[in-house]
Amino acid sequence: MGTSDAAVGSATGEHEHTSRWPLVTAGGAAGLYAGAGLFLVGSALVPTAIPLVLVGLGVLGFLGGIAGWTYEAFIADWADSTGDSASTYVSGMALFLVSDVATFLAGFVYYGFIRVGTWPPTELPSLLGSLVLVNTLLLVVSSVTLHYGHHALEAGNRRGFLGGMAATVALGVVFLGGQALEYYEFVAEEGFTLTSGAFASAFFGLTGLHGLHVSLGVVLLCLVFGRALRGQFTAERDTSIRTVALYWHFVDAVWILLVLVVYVGAELG
């Protein structure tokens, strides 16, 4: 069922909806991970161009799938004022996040094997600096501002809604800047890079994967904020906000777990 069909179905009381975009997104993610894995591991049987092509196609598929999925959620805001379609998209996002849990879990399992077999690492930089504490505070506060903005929309407070959304976008962007600065300090000042050992591969793999998720979340928040400025949301039409908020809160929760397991766990030994 296409986008226009979804709108027509909602208008006529037919709420069944089938979307191709979750499959496109999952296929793109699979290509991205497979290409990155082949590139990092390397193999004489696989030409270098093949992993790079897989990564490129994976990125296009992943971003295209998310864009199409988000657009459908935007259409749902206008096609259904009763909220019947909202549960479909929110449930779809929840299922997507369940699969994402498996992705992060694989990284944490790899880190667990490192802790058992190759600990302590030969090179361990100072992880618990002020920068990671500030970044953690930024993400926690961003969840609060997003929740406040959504609550303000439901209460009919447009100024509070826009203020909460703008603050959330700004905090997300600053977090990404902080993570980039942290990487710069590790690489340029301490010589701690992806090739510095098993712990480094786990650290940059997990934090980099999380950074990719935050980047996508910031893009989605910007799209929602742009629509908010045009007055396209009401208390009854908030499907996109609910969907993006679920994703953002998930990203924040993963970061807290990552800090506790990787940053604090490594420092405590």
BAVO-488110 format. One record per residue (C-alpha): residue in one letter; x, y, z. Coordinates in pm, whole numbers, padded with zeros to 5 digits, always signed. Layout:
residues N
AXYZ ...
***
This chain:
residues 269
M+00000+00000+00000 G+00145+00334-00100 T+00138+00664+00086 S-00173+00791-00088 D-00345+00458-00027 A-00270+00491+00344 A-00430+00835+00346 V-00737+00712+00161 G-00767+00408+00385 S-00759+00626+00695 A-01020+00860+00555 T-01257+00574+00477 G-01208+00393+00805 E-00973+00126+00667 H-00675+00138+00902 E-00481-00159+00768 H-00143-00039+00644 T+00155-00211+00491 S+00483-00027+00451 R+00791-00128+00256 W+01019+00119+00436 P+01108-00089+00743 L+01234-00363+00509 V+01430-00111+00304 T+01584+00030+00623 A+01674-00315+00755 G+01826-00416+00420 G+02033-00098+00409 A+02158-00155+00764 A+02251-00514+00678 G+02450-00400+00375 L+02623-00131+00579 Y+02725-00371+00856 A+02833-00644+00613 G+03044-00403+00410 A+03204-00251+00718 G+03279-00596+00858 L+03440-00715+00536 F+03644-00397+00511 L+03774-00419+00869 V+03844-00792+00864 G+03977-00801+00509 S+04008-01105+00291 A+04220-01204-00006 L+03907-01355-00160 V+03711-01028-00154 P+03830-00730-00362 T+03848-00403-00167 A+03585-00241-00389 I+03312-00484-00284 P+03299-00382+00087 L+03305-00015-00012 V+03017-00066-00255 L+02821-00253+00013 V+02879+00029+00260 G+02770+00290+00006 L+02456+00101-00094 G+02385+00026+00271 V+02404+00392+00369 L+02175+00490+00081 G+01927+00214+00166 F+01929+00293+00538 L+01886+00669+00496 G+01632+00625+00215 G+01430+00382+00424 I+01429+00613+00725 A+01333+00909+00504 G+01043+00718+00346 W+00932+00586+00684 T+00940+00934+00834 Y+00746+01078+00540 E+00475+00818+00585 A+00452+00913+00952 F+00419+01278+00845 I+00134+01186+00611 A-00032+00988+00889 D-00051+01303+01103 W-00282+01461+00845 A-00462+01154+00715 D-00591+01040+01052 S-00694+01283+01323 T-00833+01006+01545 G-00493+00863+01630 D-00569+00518+01486 S-00267+00529+01254 A-00041+00657+01531 S-00030+00319+01701 T+00081+00160+01373 Y+00383+00386+01333 V+00476+00391+01700 S+00454+00012+01711 G+00665-00005+01396 M+00931+00211+01555 A+00920-00004+01869 L+00984-00316+01659 F+01269-00140+01480 L+01423-00053+01817 V+01393-00416+01928 S+01609-00513+01631 D+01843-00228+01720 V+01883-00374+02068 A+02026-00685+01903 T+02275-00470+01711 F+02404-00297+02023 L+02393-00623+02217 A+02639-00776+01971 G+02882-00493+02046 F+02842-00535+02422 V+02894-00912+02392 Y+03217-00846+02202 Y+03324-00609+02478 G+03241-00879+02735 F+03470-01127+02561 I+03747-00865+02571 R+03699-00819+02945 V+03728-01194+02998 G+04014-01275+02763 T+04240-00973+02708 W+04203-00754+03016 P+04361-00521+03112 P+04433-00345+02780 T+04785-00228+02708 E+04666+00122+02617 L+04381+00274+02815 P+04325+00650+02797 S+04156+00851+03069 L+03792+00787+02985 L+03605+00954+03269 G+03693+01314+03193 S+03465+01613+03219 L+03371+01583+02851 V+03188+01251+02884 L+03006+01379+03193 V+02893+01689+03004 N+02784+01482+02705 T+02582+01252+02930 L+02413+01550+03093 L+02333+01694+02750 L+02153+01379+02636 V+01962+01338+02962 V+01845+01699+02948 S+01751+01657+02580 S+01506+01381+02673 V+01354+01614+02932 T+01317+01902+02684 L+01163+01671+02424 H+00912+01541+02677 Y+00835+01897+02786 G+00783+02010+02427 H+00543+01724+02354 H+00354+01788+02676 A+00329+02158+02585 L+00179+02066+02247 E-00084+01851+02416 A-00163+02143+02648 G-00200+02385+02357 N+00116+02579+02448 R+00274+02645+02107 R+00558+02857+02244 G+00655+02589+02493 F+00632+02324+02223 L+00863+02510+01985 G+01101+02597+02267 G+01126+02236+02380 M+01186+02110+02026 A+01448+02377+01952 A+01632+02299+02275 T+01632+01926+02197 V+01779+01982+01851 A+02047+02214+01990 L+02143+01970+02266 G+02172+01686+02016 V+02399+01890+01789 V+02619+01994+02082 F+02645+01631+02194 L+02774+01530+01850 G+03027+01813+01866 G+03137+01691+02208 Q+03182+01336+02084 A+03386+01461+01787 L+03605+01660+02028 E+03650+01351+02246 Y+03761+01149+01944 Y+04007+01424+01849 E+04159+01426+02197 F+04193+01049+02202 V+04346+01025+01854 A+04558+01343+01831 E+04664+01390+02191 E+04677+01037+02337 G+04735+00826+02025 F+04435+00607+02109 T+04291+00494+01774 L+04083+00213+01627 T+04400+00008+01577 S+04522+00044+01938 G+04399-00301+02039 A+04086-00503+02110 F+03951-00257+02364 A+03993+00032+02120 S+03799-00155+01852 A+03515-00219+02097 F+03519+00138+02228 F+03514+00310+01889 G+03273+00052+01750 L+03014+00104+02024 T+03051+00480+02059 G+03065+00524+01681 L+02750+00317+01632 H+02577+00524+01897 G+02701+00846+01735 L+02547+00731+01406 H+02215+00682+01582 V+02234+01025+01744 S+02312+01182+01404 L+02005+01018+01255 G+01800+01129+01556 V+01911+01490+01509 V+01806+01475+01143 L+01462+01343+01241 L+01427+01607+01512 C+01516+01879+01260 L+01246+01751+01023 V+00990+01752+01304 F+01098+02098+01419 G+01067+02232+01064 R+00710+02106+01047 A+00641+02246+01392 L+00745+02593+01275 R+00486+02564+00997 G+00216+02478+01249 Q+00160+02123+01121 F+00114+01960+01462 T-00175+01960+01704 A-00256+01759+02014 E-00449+01518+01789 R-00191+01508+01510 D+00138+01416+01676 T+00228+01080+01524 S+00569+01198+01402 I+00657+01345+01741 R+00564+01028+01925 T+00762+00814+01682 V+01076+01030+01690 A+01052+01073+02068 L+01050+00696+02117 Y+01365+00669+01907 W+01539+00956+02088 H+01465+00823+02436 F+01602+00485+02327 V+01925+00647+02206 D+01961+00829+02537 A+01908+00510+02738 V+02169+00325+02531 W+02421+00603+02597 I+02373+00579+02972 L+02427+00202+02956 L+02732+00253+02734 V+02885+00501+02979 L+02829+00269+03274 V+02962-00044+03102 V+03243+00092+02885 Y+03359+00419+03043 V+03301+00350+03413 G+03363-00025+03383 A+03698+00025+03212 E+03815+00282+03468 L+03717+00063+03762 G+03894-00234+03604 
***
